[in-house]
Amino acid sequence: MITNFKELITAAKREQLPTLAVAVAQDLKILKAVKLASELGLARAVLVGNKAEIEAFAKEAELDLSEHQIVDVADKAEACLTAVKLVREGKADVPMKGLVETSVMLRAVLNKEHGLRGGKLLSHVGVLEVSDLDRLLVLSDSAMNIAPNVDDKAVIIENSLEVALALGLAEPKIAVLSASESVNEKMPSTVDAARLAAMNKEDGRFKPAIVSGPFALDNAVSKEAARIKGIDDPVAGQADVLIVPNIEAGNLLNKSLEYFAHAEKAGVIMGALAPIVLTSRASSEYSKMHSIALALLIHETSSKEK
Ligand code: COD
């Protein structure tokens, strides 16, 4: 089982170097992340975007461009579509969002003709290394689906489960979060959580995971909080995966962990034909490199299953 990002990098390395297709690559942090990924032997890149700017930032990042390729596309939406197309056509393995709004990149991924739709709901899955925890924490969906209904949340769980399994968890413990551990009709996310847990108990939909809910955050991640509240549940206090009720709750939790608890982060979009590297433009080059490693690991795991 992979418990931190150092182990993730080791696990993501391949003999055959995979290719990243970076959309709107003209950014210092993006090119520093590509340099780190390249030096660690994780991947090479096709850099799609404004060529002159890519070359200038590459110089600043001390990135040796002879190992990578540039595709000159000035328009940002067009650059996203080009990167996605490269993956669809098998010329690259994994797309990566560069210096562009999340929604612009996601629209390219969802493009009916050239995108990477796989017939499934796409969702964001974050992985966080939090200093007080002995394991990586998986968090979804804090960046794509704005107000998912219970059926969407079921697919969000499936997409998160795929990430947890790629990280080597044999029986991931998935907590469906709300603001309370009691079902309250006036708080719809508690009702959704109970239905999702029932789906697993009755039909085994999310096997091999254990899914429980609703949970408030404290009793999902703190055994002591769960004990005090008298919650006797296999997931309580030891969740590996946190499913949030909506994008606002998820985004606030994700960024609180990053800015207040100094968590290291990685993020990908799941459910498409390939995992997509997707981090906030403000994230560090390390967060971007960890996300590259995560996407490559998932890509390799799913290729083996096919
Ligand atoms: N999975 C699969 N297909 C989808 C999804 C999804 N999650 N979302 C939309 N689609 C399909 C629809 O079925 C439809 O066919 C087409 O895409 C367009 O649907 P719309 O009109 O709902 O899509 P958009 O373009 O208005 O919005 C899609 C976004 C993903 C851009 C939108 O949901 C969004 O802006 N999400 C939040 C992104 C964000 O701001 N994150 C916060 C910063 S990190």
Boltz pocket constraint, residues with backbone or C-beta under 6 A from the ligand:
constraints:
  - pocket:
      binder: B
      contacts: [[A, 102], [A, 103], [A, 104], [A, 106], [A, 107], [A, 110], [A, 120], [A, 121], [A, 122], [A, 123], [A, 142], [A, 143], [A, 144], [A, 145], [A, 146], [A, 280]]
      max_distance: 6.0
